Amino acid sequence: MKKKSYWLISLGVILLIVAGITAFNVWNQGEKTEQAPELIVKSPKPKVANFKNVIDISANPTENMYGNYDTNRFNNFSDLGAWHGYYLPDGNTPDLLGGFAGPVILAEEYPANLATTFDKIQVTNDDTKTIYDLREASTDFAYYPGKLVQTYELDDLTLQLDLVFVSNRSALIKTKITNKTEQPLHLSLLWQGTLFNKLDDGSDQIDLKQTLASTANGIQVNFSNIREMWTFFSTTQTKYSIHHDLPVTNVVNQNTYTSQAKNVITIEPTKDFATYAVESYTFTNQEFQTEKARWDTYIADQSTLFQDNTKRWQTYLDKTFANKNMANHPEYQNATVKTIETLTTNWRSPAGAIKHDGIVPSMSYKWFIGLWSWDSWKEAVATVKFNPELAKNSIRALFDYQIQKDDPILPQDSGAIIDAIFYNKTPERGGDGGNWNERNSKPPLSAWAVWNIYKETNDTDFLKEMYPKLVAYHEWWYSNRDHNKNGIAEYGSMVSDANWKKDANDNNIKDANGHYERNDEAIIEAAAWESGMDNAVRFDKDGIGKDDPGVLVLENKDSNDKVIGYSINQESVDLNAYLYAEKGFLVSIAEQLSKEDDATKYKKDAKKIQNYIEKNMYDKDTGFYYDLQISDDNKTKLLVNRGKGTEGWIPLWANLSDSDKAANVRKNMLSPNKFNTYMPFPTASKDNQRFRATEYWRGPVWLDQALFGVEALQNYGYKPDATFLSKNLFNHADGLMGNGPIHENYDPLTGDGLSTKNFSWSSAAYYLMYQNTIIDDKTTSQTGIKK
């Protein structure tokens, strides 16, 4: 035994020394280091029941919806693409006990709380006429992946409420009562709720004009025709319905109702009684009739539906934790489950103009109940790992509105994917919404998403479906965003009414010749939006330094001298690196589809981009990549003066850099005064004179750019650096390793969460870093074109 103990101790010392050497090499930030092989530790496969309350969704909702930054003050749960969700009750608020808090509904494009709690149970002992006081109960409130559970322990009974979603419009609630006494319990059951019937968005209070109606086995909220632009949308077809399996007698008094079970129930000693209710939120009469026809089936099949829910979520976890290396990093499992929960809560099913399932940026934020293109690509690359169909449909949802040659508004933009779509189209498209954006596109990452979906699913039919659409989108960049036709693109804007100057009555202003006066600031805004990095330093209109004229607008014309779009006067390194990568993905897809001529063409075109970027967009003195300013007189300027940003490592993510340049970029990425901050990968280098740690794209850490940075390092063999920085992104983000939500971006100096919360692409990036970097060594980058 002593000899065995001696060798075990020796082995432990050796492992500690190896770990110390590896850590030293990472911190030393010197030449490439080889990562020591990890000792595989056996541990039980993670189960759904292991992940309780990894996000705090307790709430005491009010009609005052928003806290800071137009964001819901509370986190909520949703599933299966439903357009409503629930909270757990705040245990410090007695009035909430006995029901799920909320619900929170999405009024087509804006969130609102329907009630504090809308289906709260009251249990009365029919023999003693005593109402059981849930304030005296021992309580447990749990959010498990895909399921909410409340438990109340009283002397006489245990009350348990379970909630799961059973469709994209309905949730099923199971109410189970267990008799803990030695005598039969005779109980009367009653449910009650009160509508807020108003929304306070912080500036205005809106009367929602909702009414309550009694139904055969429940209650129904009827909505009014409310078209409050920027605040709340509903129609007279919109309904929120509650259907019980027990016959009930309803009493409605304005905004308050009670539903009393008609019959007293009897529970024998140590036995259980269960009753069920379906809650549905629907937008149209057809949706309502569809769900209504299923209510009794949902209840009859409740056992199977609850089991299927657990199986589905367990499958999500099994796929996520399939790599045996996950046992070496159990500390990151909760955060990874949090990413799945966040992405799934933000899942929306077809409704209004949205034709396919997709993932909104955040259900919590007033302005994010729509689908953005590059958000969708990022979310799909992660989501395909556990929900492949949702990933594929997320791609389809944006391509449903790919601009066609016969488009009545933007025929010159045939092939383009617009920025964002919402439930309601714009008036120009026959709708009454205002959030739909056709002024610009977003960075070309759709082929990246499609190829990564294929790698996970081997779905060749999906490749065949998407390939011609991807080609049309790729070609659009060169027809409408290449000002000097040199094969290098710029960010810009579509031709849009928003590009003209307006008078006090919002009418377009004309010049002396009767032409609309161009609003260059609006076009530059759209171009910055097209980059996705809205207010980044490199898009400052005034530029930096006396020899920098700043951001200017260039007109792009067709062969008939007609303006078909606008570019800004800089060839952005990230855009063209993305386009290089897209050619690589198109090569892989073309080869899979036996389109060898296409593959050969894309390889040839990619070589030209690679040579151009390497020659014109890299500065050897600072060891970094920058945008290139252009002009109609063919003069160029490398914009080193505007400082370093995350765009500078996209060539490494695209696998186009040579190893020497990549080594210099790495040095910048690992410098504590530049990008290796407390929370690494700020969007502007810390030494940039216009760096601001909390100002959106001028310094905060955005996880998509951080993911590309991590993968850039892996692509060039710097796995220990990538792992070290990935772990800092997890460990230094406020609340991530606890029960806090995942934020849109983070303060690089403190790790504080910024902007909105429960953000989808941050979740996707964290999911991929866990899967591909912390417990593995692979990237999502293109390999169709070799370095």
VOGU-3710 file (C-alpha; in Angstrom, 3 decimals, decimal comma):
1> mkkksywlis> 0,000/0,000/0,000  2,835/2,390/0,810  4,521/1,668/-2,530  1,243/2,269/-4,398  0,627/5,501/-2,472  4,173/6,653/-3,273  3,616/6,187/-6,995  0,235/7,895/-6,865  1,783/10,904/-5,135  4,591/10,961/-7,689
11> lgvillivag> 2,114/10,850/-10,532  0,205/13,750/-8,999  3,393/15,814/-8,696  4,273/15,105/-12,344  0,800/16,175/-13,498  1,040/19,380/-11,484  4,426/20,154/-13,030  3,089/19,540/-16,540  0,083/21,755/-15,848  2,356/24,454/-14,461
21> itafnvwnqg> 4,598/24,374/-17,513  1,570/24,643/-19,831  0,170/27,588/-17,885  3,571/29,294/-17,922  3,848/28,902/-21,682  0,427/30,509/-22,178  1,191/33,397/-19,850  4,641/33,816/-21,349  2,994/34,688/-24,703  6,105/33,634/-26,574
31> ekteqapeli> 6,456/31,195/-29,433  3,941/28,419/-30,191  3,493/25,939/-27,386  2,325/22,367/-27,500  -0,620/21,615/-25,248  -0,035/18,722/-22,878  -2,540/15,879/-23,308  -5,354/16,082/-20,815  -6,068/13,327/-18,378  -9,516/11,964/-19,121
41> vkspkpkvan> -11,638/11,809/-16,002  -14,741/9,624/-15,978  -17,889/11,264/-14,707  -21,613/10,610/-15,053  -23,298/11,849/-18,227  -24,978/15,187/-17,438  -28,744/14,882/-16,999  -31,495/17,458/-17,280  -32,110/17,235/-13,525  -28,491/18,288/-12,868
51> fknvidisan> -29,088/21,789/-14,187  -31,418/23,619/-11,864  -31,785/27,398/-12,047  -28,676/28,061/-14,115  -30,519/31,255/-15,062  -32,446/33,161/-12,424  -35,937/33,657/-13,872  -37,662/34,672/-10,647  -39,844/37,726/-11,103  -42,541/39,954/-9,759
61> ptenmygnyd> -43,719/41,316/-13,108  -45,596/44,589/-13,431  -47,062/46,581/-16,291  -43,824/48,593/-16,219  -41,962/46,279/-18,557  -38,513/47,683/-19,002  -35,488/48,398/-16,879  -32,228/49,778/-18,225  -31,644/49,846/-21,957  -35,276/49,051/-22,891
71> tnrfnnfsdl> -34,739/45,548/-21,540  -37,183/43,400/-19,568  -36,243/43,695/-15,922  -36,600/39,913/-15,529  -35,410/36,823/-17,382  -38,022/34,380/-18,659  -38,415/30,881/-20,087  -39,952/29,899/-23,405  -39,649/26,898/-25,730  -40,647/25,348/-29,074
81> gawhgyylpd> -40,830/28,733/-30,793  -43,790/29,996/-28,732  -44,481/33,727/-28,693  -45,014/33,836/-24,955  -43,077/32,764/-21,885  -43,150/32,482/-18,110  -41,217/33,406/-15,005  -40,889/31,636/-11,693  -42,533/33,549/-8,865  -40,400/35,784/-6,733
91> gntpdllggf> -40,532/33,908/-3,420  -40,595/37,185/-1,509  -43,928/38,186/-3,065  -46,798/36,251/-1,406  -49,364/37,261/-4,036  -47,469/35,247/-6,642  -47,560/31,928/-4,788  -49,563/29,211/-6,506  -49,009/30,261/-10,117  -46,353/30,885/-12,691
101> agpvilaeey> -45,462/34,543/-12,917  -46,513/36,377/-16,047  -46,960/35,360/-18,741  -44,833/37,623/-20,874  -46,266/37,864/-24,372  -44,765/39,155/-27,591  -47,168/41,655/-29,091  -46,003/40,784/-32,630  -42,826/42,840/-32,238  -42,735/44,013/-28,617
111> panlattfdk> -42,774/42,238/-25,235  -45,387/42,931/-22,586  -46,460/41,338/-19,309  -50,042/40,094/-19,377  -50,349/39,789/-15,596  -48,443/39,356/-12,363  -49,641/35,760/-12,418  -52,647/34,756/-14,449  -53,654/31,236/-13,414  -52,995/31,043/-9,673
121> iqvtnddtkt> -54,475/28,120/-7,789  -56,289/28,333/-4,463  -56,873/25,087/-2,543  -59,578/24,909/0,137  -60,253/22,083/2,607  -63,930/21,470/1,971  -64,467/19,934/5,419  -62,992/22,778/7,456  -63,596/25,516/4,833  -59,980/26,533/5,365
131> iydlreastd> -57,940/27,953/2,513  -54,429/26,539/2,512  -52,029/29,444/2,998  -49,087/28,910/0,657  -47,122/31,509/2,586  -46,781/28,861/5,308  -45,446/26,250/2,915  -41,879/25,146/2,451  -41,255/26,040/-1,184  -38,933/25,081/-3,993
141> fayypgklvq> -38,983/26,875/-7,363  -36,973/25,268/-10,149  -36,134/26,038/-13,752  -34,794/22,885/-15,335  -33,886/22,766/-19,022  -37,265/22,817/-20,760  -39,408/22,722/-17,632  -40,602/24,842/-14,700  -41,498/23,234/-11,370  -42,960/24,710/-8,190
151> tyelddltlq> -43,323/22,654/-5,019  -45,216/23,654/-1,861  -44,920/21,443/1,233  -47,731/21,894/3,782  -48,736/19,768/6,757  -51,682/18,207/4,935  -50,500/18,098/1,376  -47,844/18,679/-1,219  -48,772/20,917/-4,139  -46,606/20,648/-7,263
161> ldlvfvsnrs> -46,978/22,663/-10,449  -45,108/21,586/-13,599  -45,056/23,564/-16,853  -43,750/22,552/-20,278  -44,463/23,798/-23,786  -46,273/21,309/-26,000  -46,460/23,321/-29,223  -45,344/26,621/-30,675  -48,471/28,234/-29,246  -49,328/26,280/-26,092
171> aliktkitnk> -47,975/25,363/-22,674  -49,276/22,514/-20,520  -49,490/22,864/-16,738  -49,811/19,854/-14,465  -51,130/20,461/-10,957  -50,485/17,515/-8,646  -51,718/17,355/-5,043  -50,500/14,623/-2,690  -52,399/13,781/0,498  -49,912/13,545/3,372
181> teqplhlsll> -52,530/12,817/6,032  -54,056/9,561/7,220  -57,565/10,664/6,255  -59,168/11,428/2,897  -58,861/15,036/1,842  -61,866/16,753/0,312  -60,657/19,777/-1,602  -62,167/22,635/-3,568  -59,996/24,101/-6,320  -60,137/27,611/-7,729
191> wqgtlfnkld> -57,959/29,498/-10,173  -57,773/33,271/-10,435  -56,015/36,035/-12,283  -56,078/39,735/-13,042  -55,063/41,384/-16,291  -52,775/44,401/-16,218  -54,539/45,611/-19,374  -51,952/48,335/-19,807  -48,326/48,684/-20,735  -45,940/51,224/-19,286
201> dgsdqidlkq> -42,898/51,443/-21,551  -41,189/54,098/-19,430  -42,487/57,063/-21,398  -46,119/56,259/-22,162  -48,910/54,224/-20,632  -50,991/52,371/-23,193  -54,492/51,080/-22,545  -54,486/47,639/-24,183  -58,303/47,402/-24,252  -58,265/43,675/-23,497
211> tlastangiq> -61,414/41,915/-22,313  -62,008/38,690/-20,405  -64,558/36,125/-21,561  -65,814/32,930/-19,930  -65,421/29,722/-21,936  -66,655/26,161/-21,397  -63,687/25,028/-19,331  -61,696/28,165/-18,751  -61,125/31,777/-19,611  -60,103/33,752/-22,671
221> vnfsniremw> -58,403/37,118/-23,139  -59,629/38,936/-26,217  -57,327/41,605/-27,607  -58,206/44,787/-29,461  -56,924/46,306/-32,656  -53,902/48,169/-31,281  -51,293/49,406/-33,760  -49,046/51,474/-31,517  -45,908/51,844/-33,613  -42,756/51,211/-31,566
231> tffsttqtky> -44,732/49,892/-28,569  -47,510/47,294/-29,003  -49,340/45,472/-31,807  -52,429/43,267/-31,555  -55,594/42,574/-33,543  -59,086/41,436/-32,679  -57,999/37,905/-33,644  -55,292/37,788/-30,954  -56,206/35,595/-27,976  -54,764/34,196/-24,773
241> sihhdlpvtn> -56,714/31,143/-23,635  -56,758/28,866/-20,584  -58,446/25,466/-20,867  -58,865/23,164/-17,840  -59,565/19,442/-17,912  -61,993/19,922/-15,023  -65,425/21,497/-15,499  -65,286/24,997/-13,999  -67,640/27,815/-13,158  -66,286/31,216/-14,148
251> vvnqntytsq> -66,872/34,627/-12,668  -65,565/37,598/-14,632  -65,382/41,061/-13,100  -63,764/43,516/-15,516  -60,048/42,558/-15,556  -60,324/39,826/-12,897  -61,641/36,294/-13,138  -62,071/33,169/-11,039  -62,559/29,614/-12,323  -64,024/27,343/-9,661
261> aknvitiept> -63,885/23,583/-10,165  -67,517/22,445/-10,161  -66,853/19,316/-8,153  -65,034/18,734/-4,887  -62,153/16,330/-5,331  -61,300/13,542/-2,913  -57,747/12,301/-2,365  -57,225/9,157/-0,323  -54,328/8,997/2,195  -50,859/8,974/0,565
271> kdfatyaves> -52,466/9,209/-2,872  -52,114/11,814/-5,617  -54,553/13,796/-7,681  -53,577/15,571/-10,890  -55,370/18,121/-13,025  -54,205/19,828/-16,192  -54,568/23,124/-18,004  -53,463/24,295/-21,439  -52,494/27,937/-21,969  -52,365/29,145/-25,579
281> ytftnqefqt> -51,315/32,462/-27,098  -52,420/32,827/-30,719  -52,378/35,621/-33,307  -55,004/34,516/-35,823  -58,353/32,746/-35,861  -56,767/29,847/-37,722  -54,049/29,456/-35,078  -56,667/29,607/-32,344  -58,868/26,961/-33,941  -55,859/24,708/-34,513
291> ekarwdtyia> -54,806/24,893/-30,867  -58,337/24,633/-29,539  -58,808/21,372/-31,461  -55,689/19,984/-29,775  -56,379/20,978/-26,164  -58,062/17,755/-25,103  -55,430/15,728/-26,921  -52,645/17,561/-25,108  -54,312/16,682/-21,813  -55,012/13,082/-22,777
301> dqstlfqdnt> -51,399/12,647/-23,910  -49,906/14,549/-21,002  -47,739/11,686/-19,757  -46,167/11,182/-23,173  -45,759/14,922/-23,720  -43,913/15,410/-20,441  -41,715/12,418/-21,195  -41,040/13,648/-24,735  -40,073/17,042/-23,383  -37,487/15,498/-21,071
311> krwqtyldkt> -36,188/13,251/-23,861  -35,857/16,192/-26,238  -33,903/18,261/-23,760  -31,813/15,275/-22,720  -30,962/14,826/-26,391  -29,826/18,457/-26,516  -27,522/17,736/-23,575  -26,331/14,370/-24,888  -25,275/15,986/-28,163  -23,632/18,868/-26,348
321> fanknmanhp> -21,698/16,688/-23,916  -20,879/13,823/-26,272  -17,139/14,580/-26,257  -15,460/12,537/-23,516  -13,175/15,503/-22,774  -16,149/17,287/-21,221  -15,379/15,409/-18,001  -12,169/17,428/-17,625  -14,049/20,734/-17,504  -17,219/20,255/-15,439
331> eyqnatvkti> -17,051/23,874/-14,275  -18,192/25,062/-17,738  -21,204/22,771/-18,068  -23,711/25,054/-16,328  -22,734/27,993/-18,513  -23,004/25,815/-21,617  -26,504/24,653/-20,657  -27,335/28,325/-20,124  -26,413/29,000/-23,751  -28,841/26,294/-24,932
341> etlttnwrsp> -31,614/27,652/-22,717  -31,029/31,188/-23,985  -31,034/30,189/-27,646  -34,171/28,088/-27,167  -36,036/30,774/-25,233  -35,266/33,131/-28,152  -36,614/30,627/-30,694  -39,650/31,976/-32,577  -41,915/29,952/-34,857  -43,518/31,209/-38,090
351> agaikhdgiv> -45,891/34,107/-37,488  -46,937/37,110/-39,509  -44,362/37,682/-42,247  -41,876/35,234/-40,694  -42,214/31,994/-42,686  -39,690/29,718/-40,956  -38,541/29,131/-37,408  -35,680/31,367/-36,341  -33,922/32,814/-33,318  -34,363/36,450/-32,331
361> psmsykwfig> -31,392/38,270/-30,778  -33,165/38,585/-27,416  -36,732/38,078/-26,244  -35,875/40,484/-23,419  -35,151/43,559/-25,516  -37,870/45,828/-26,848  -36,318/46,189/-30,307  -35,075/42,650/-30,947  -38,213/40,629/-31,717  -37,161/40,037/-35,305
371> lwswdswkea> -34,600/38,038/-37,261  -31,287/39,574/-38,337  -29,220/37,950/-41,029  -25,739/37,652/-39,546  -27,226/36,932/-36,118  -29,079/34,027/-37,682  -25,941/32,653/-39,334  -24,032/32,681/-36,030  -26,871/31,172/-34,051  -27,325/28,410/-36,638
381> vatvkfnpel> -23,674/27,314/-36,468  -24,105/26,599/-32,758  -27,724/25,440/-32,765  -27,113/22,745/-35,369  -25,097/20,887/-32,730  -28,258/20,168/-30,722  -31,264/21,205/-32,863  -30,436/20,740/-36,565  -33,879/21,562/-37,971  -34,015/24,853/-36,108
391> aknsiralfd> -30,583/25,705/-37,501  -31,630/24,961/-41,085  -34,866/26,906/-40,746  -32,990/29,865/-39,271  -31,146/30,098/-42,581  -34,298/29,672/-44,645  -36,134/32,406/-42,722  -33,870/35,150/-44,100  -33,528/33,624/-47,565  -37,325/33,651/-47,807
401> yqiqkddpil> -36,842/37,364/-48,499  -33,796/37,246/-50,742  -34,285/40,053/-53,268  -35,384/38,807/-56,697  -34,950/40,355/-60,156  -38,631/41,244/-60,347  -38,737/42,863/-56,905  -40,970/45,982/-57,110  -38,743/48,035/-54,796  -35,138/46,789/-55,072
411> pqdsgaiida> -34,772/44,919/-58,387  -31,218/46,249/-58,731  -30,324/44,349/-55,540  -31,236/40,927/-56,877  -29,525/38,302/-54,722  -29,152/40,454/-51,630  -30,175/39,361/-48,146  -31,620/42,283/-46,241  -30,612/43,232/-42,725  -33,655/42,233/-40,682
421> ifynktperg> -37,208/40,949/-40,972  -40,056/41,194/-38,473  -43,612/40,032/-37,950  -44,852/43,100/-39,852  -43,545/44,245/-43,203  -43,049/47,927/-43,943  -45,853/49,943/-45,594  -43,905/49,737/-48,885  -44,270/45,957/-48,631  -47,933/46,069/-47,692
431> gdggnwnern> -47,532/45,984/-43,913  -47,705/48,499/-41,096  -44,422/47,834/-39,292  -41,384/50,020/-38,979  -38,556/47,738/-37,884  -38,054/45,766/-41,113  -34,758/47,019/-42,590  -33,961/46,975/-46,308  -31,369/49,766/-46,239  -28,412/47,401/-45,981
441> skpplsawav> -27,292/43,811/-45,785  -24,945/42,251/-43,214  -21,478/40,610/-43,449  -21,498/37,551/-45,747  -21,487/34,609/-43,368  -24,375/32,565/-44,750  -22,178/30,074/-46,644  -20,212/29,588/-43,415  -23,439/28,657/-41,668  -24,693/26,392/-44,449
451> wniyketndt> -21,423/24,458/-44,690  -21,186/23,997/-40,917  -24,774/22,751/-40,886  -23,852/20,260/-43,579  -20,790/19,056/-41,671  -23,040/18,276/-38,727  -25,991/16,775/-40,636  -24,632/15,449/-43,960  -27,828/16,827/-45,494  -26,927/17,081/-49,187
461> dflkemypkl> -30,463/18,153/-50,077  -29,982/21,220/-47,881  -26,780/22,047/-49,796  -28,624/21,692/-53,111  -31,414/23,933/-51,827  -29,113/26,662/-50,596  -26,239/26,658/-53,116  -27,811/28,799/-55,893  -29,094/31,232/-53,293  -25,655/31,521/-51,717
471> vayhewwysn> -24,091/32,112/-55,137  -26,588/34,884/-55,948  -25,896/36,591/-52,616  -22,137/36,265/-53,065  -22,274/37,797/-56,550  -24,405/40,705/-55,299  -21,488/41,992/-53,248  -19,455/42,441/-56,407  -22,246/43,939/-58,523  -23,465/46,436/-55,902
481> rdhnkngiae> -20,638/46,980/-53,396  -17,465/47,099/-55,479  -17,129/50,761/-56,412  -14,014/50,583/-58,586  -14,691/47,043/-59,880  -11,348/45,701/-58,642  -12,865/42,619/-57,017  -12,617/44,125/-53,523  -15,889/45,147/-51,846  -16,955/47,947/-49,537
491> ygsmvsdanw> -19,766/48,290/-47,011  -22,569/50,584/-48,148  -26,281/51,131/-48,539  -29,143/50,195/-50,820  -31,014/52,933/-52,663  -33,507/53,979/-50,017  -35,878/56,796/-49,177  -33,940/57,095/-45,911  -30,939/58,382/-47,905  -32,522/61,780/-48,667
501> kkdandnnik> -32,551/64,910/-46,563  -35,891/65,691/-44,923  -37,722/68,878/-44,024  -39,558/69,519/-40,760  -42,546/67,535/-42,070  -40,359/64,548/-42,998  -40,701/65,260/-46,712  -37,761/64,756/-49,062  -35,870/67,945/-49,883  -35,119/68,692/-53,538
511> danghyernd> -32,288/70,776/-54,944  -32,593/73,491/-57,626  -32,652/70,833/-60,361  -35,498/68,938/-58,761  -33,319/66,079/-57,515  -33,477/64,761/-53,980  -30,630/66,013/-51,794  -28,488/63,136/-50,570  -28,050/62,630/-46,833  -24,530/61,235/-46,590
521> eaiieaaawe> -24,778/60,711/-42,843  -27,743/58,381/-43,363  -25,848/56,384/-45,984  -22,774/56,126/-43,755  -25,032/54,975/-40,927  -26,444/52,234/-43,156  -22,924/51,235/-44,233  -21,837/50,933/-40,609  -24,958/48,869/-39,934  -24,025/46,691/-42,894
531> sgmdnavrfd> -20,695/45,975/-41,230  -22,586/44,955/-38,111  -20,233/47,168/-36,074  -22,560/50,142/-35,911  -20,477/52,835/-34,192  -16,983/51,362/-34,551  -14,116/53,847/-34,523  -13,158/52,970/-38,098  -16,503/54,334/-39,313  -16,190/57,744/-37,624
541> kdgigkddpg> -17,247/60,238/-40,278  -14,576/62,762/-39,296  -11,677/60,314/-39,543  -8,532/60,642/-37,425  -5,595/62,868/-38,321  -5,092/65,703/-40,781  -4,486/63,489/-43,821  -7,652/61,430/-43,252  -10,678/62,936/-45,053  -12,955/60,652/-43,069
551> vlvlenkdsn> -15,788/58,485/-44,313  -17,211/59,607/-47,653  -20,019/58,271/-49,837  -19,390/56,827/-53,303  -22,095/56,114/-55,861  -22,202/52,681/-57,491  -23,708/52,652/-60,983  -24,709/50,030/-63,522  -23,804/49,965/-67,208  -26,592/52,480/-67,900
561> dkvigysinq> -25,102/54,968/-65,423  -27,980/54,354/-63,000  -27,208/54,461/-59,284  -27,806/50,973/-57,889  -26,280/51,468/-54,457  -23,673/53,263/-52,404  -20,307/52,377/-50,936  -18,206/54,175/-48,375  -14,658/55,055/-49,339  -12,926/52,182/-47,609
571> esvdlnayly> -12,350/48,578/-48,511  -12,893/46,872/-45,185  -10,525/44,061/-44,317  -13,118/42,035/-42,457  -15,634/42,214/-45,316  -13,132/40,966/-47,862  -11,752/38,328/-45,518  -15,334/37,136/-45,011  -15,778/37,063/-48,799  -12,537/35,094/-49,134
581> aekgflvsia> -13,822/32,649/-46,534  -17,163/32,476/-48,319  -15,355/31,471/-51,509  -13,719/28,711/-49,503  -17,064/27,481/-48,232  -18,524/27,699/-51,731  -15,598/25,595/-52,951  -16,451/22,931/-50,371  -20,141/22,996/-51,280  -19,439/22,990/-55,030
591> eqlskeddat> -17,119/20,026/-54,687  -19,702/18,154/-52,641  -22,264/18,834/-55,386  -19,807/17,872/-58,154  -19,628/21,410/-59,523  -15,908/21,321/-60,208  -15,891/24,321/-62,567  -17,440/26,475/-59,851  -14,901/25,239/-57,326  -12,022/26,072/-59,657
601> kykkdakkiq> -13,401/29,571/-60,263  -13,798/30,335/-56,553  -10,275/29,133/-55,813  -8,892/31,404/-58,513  -10,916/34,422/-57,346  -9,945/33,770/-53,729  -6,254/33,891/-54,617  -6,714/37,425/-55,968  -8,388/38,539/-52,729  -5,684/36,908/-50,643
611> nyieknmydk> -2,917/38,629/-52,568  -4,706/41,985/-52,356  -5,289/41,798/-48,609  -1,769/40,603/-47,864  -0,231/43,328/-50,031  -2,507/46,293/-49,251  -4,236/45,749/-45,900  -1,400/44,621/-43,639  0,948/47,032/-41,879  4,323/45,469/-41,124
621> dtgfyydlqi> 5,281/48,166/-38,588  2,326/47,453/-36,288  1,849/43,818/-37,299  -1,876/44,121/-37,921  -4,549/44,346/-40,626  -6,584/47,504/-41,319  -9,198/48,892/-43,692  -7,944/50,582/-46,859  -9,243/54,029/-47,785  -9,947/54,463/-51,502
631> sddnktkllv> -10,852/57,360/-53,801  -11,957/57,930/-57,362  -8,450/59,145/-58,268  -7,058/55,709/-57,315  -5,215/56,959/-54,240  -5,275/54,666/-51,223  -4,434/55,001/-47,556  -4,065/52,191/-45,035  -6,076/53,360/-42,039  -3,519/52,575/-39,358
641> nrgkgtegwi> -4,317/56,003/-37,930  -7,792/54,854/-36,848  -6,314/52,222/-34,577  -6,736/48,502/-34,224  -10,051/46,701/-34,047  -11,334/43,157/-34,126  -11,475/43,306/-37,918  -7,703/42,838/-37,864  -7,826/39,133/-36,997  -10,558/38,122/-39,443
651> plwanlsdsd> -7,914/37,265/-42,105  -6,601/34,647/-39,663  -10,098/33,320/-39,065  -10,539/33,133/-42,844  -7,276/31,158/-43,139  -5,744/33,558/-45,649  -2,763/35,013/-43,726  0,773/33,755/-44,033  2,302/32,400/-40,834  4,624/35,367/-40,239
661> kaanvrknml> 1,828/37,920/-40,425  -0,355/35,683/-38,252  2,402/35,541/-35,629  2,493/39,343/-35,466  -1,283/39,608/-35,240  -1,131/37,109/-32,371  1,328/39,334/-30,496  -1,177/42,191/-30,696  -3,992/39,917/-29,581  -2,003/38,773/-26,545
671> spnkfntymp> -0,828/42,220/-25,479  -2,516/43,345/-22,232  -2,444/46,944/-23,502  -4,307/45,977/-26,657  -6,646/42,988/-26,790  -5,656/40,749/-23,859  -7,720/42,729/-21,367  -9,377/41,329/-18,236  -12,262/40,271/-20,471  -10,298/39,657/-23,669
681> fptaskdnqr> -10,969/40,791/-27,240  -12,365/44,337/-26,949  -13,725/45,584/-30,262  -11,263/48,477/-30,234  -7,727/47,999/-28,987  -7,210/49,352/-25,495  -4,467/51,647/-26,865  -6,805/53,103/-29,513  -7,194/56,797/-28,747  -10,977/56,500/-29,156
691> frateywrgp> -11,331/53,313/-27,088  -14,330/53,445/-24,776  -14,893/50,376/-22,605  -18,680/50,688/-22,443  -19,668/52,256/-25,777  -21,134/49,495/-27,936  -18,583/48,742/-30,723  -15,902/51,174/-29,504  -14,410/48,870/-26,876  -16,878/46,409/-25,346
701> vwldqalfgv> -16,290/42,702/-25,902  -18,653/41,196/-28,460  -18,596/37,425/-28,286  -18,879/36,841/-32,027  -15,667/38,763/-32,639  -14,101/36,997/-29,671  -15,060/33,634/-31,166  -13,434/34,583/-34,460  -10,350/35,647/-32,501  -10,181/32,356/-30,637
711> ealqnygykp> -10,581/30,379/-33,853  -8,019/32,610/-35,591  -5,447/31,564/-33,008  -6,375/27,900/-33,356  -6,081/28,074/-37,131  -2,399/28,956/-36,788  -1,524/26,442/-34,091  -1,881/28,646/-31,020  -4,278/26,341/-29,196  -2,963/27,073/-25,657
721> datflsknlf> -3,524/30,804/-26,238  -6,999/30,141/-27,576  -7,893/27,971/-24,593  -6,501/30,436/-22,071  -8,419/33,369/-23,581  -11,616/31,319/-23,954  -11,536/30,424/-20,284  -11,103/34,098/-19,413  -14,141/34,907/-21,522  -16,128/32,436/-19,420
731> nhadglmgng> -14,621/33,151/-16,016  -14,485/36,943/-16,226  -17,971/37,614/-17,628  -20,157/38,852/-14,800  -22,776/36,259/-13,826  -21,967/33,773/-16,576  -20,586/31,111/-14,266  -23,369/31,804/-11,763  -27,077/32,237/-12,452  -26,885/35,539/-14,309
741> pihenydplt> -27,995/35,995/-17,930  -25,729/36,118/-20,968  -25,268/39,704/-22,141  -25,051/41,315/-25,542  -21,535/42,552/-24,781  -19,181/43,075/-21,854  -16,891/45,700/-20,368  -13,367/44,510/-21,245  -11,881/46,083/-18,117  -14,343/44,767/-15,531
751> gdglstknfs> -16,355/41,973/-17,180  -19,623/43,768/-16,396  -22,508/42,821/-18,677  -23,573/45,616/-21,027  -26,506/46,455/-23,312  -29,317/43,911/-23,373  -29,299/40,453/-21,814  -30,232/36,891/-22,785  -28,450/37,506/-26,079  -28,439/34,788/-28,703
761> wssaayylmy> -25,204/35,215/-30,615  -23,244/35,618/-27,382  -24,769/32,303/-26,357  -23,858/30,739/-29,690  -20,260/31,949/-29,400  -19,890/30,606/-25,866  -21,400/27,275/-26,942  -18,903/26,949/-29,805  -15,926/27,967/-27,665  -16,839/25,292/-25,149
771> qntiiddktt> -17,346/22,645/-27,846  -14,432/23,479/-30,138  -11,788/25,090/-27,944  -12,106/24,234/-24,272  -12,864/20,527/-24,746  -11,542/20,082/-28,295  -9,327/21,680/-30,937  -11,277/22,500/-34,070  -12,779/25,561/-35,697  -15,668/26,494/-37,957
781> sqtgikk> -13,330/28,208/-40,454  -13,140/27,400/-44,146  -10,833/24,660/-45,383  -11,877/24,639/-49,023  -8,902/26,844/-49,851  -5,595/25,907/-48,266  -3,197/28,467/-46,827
//
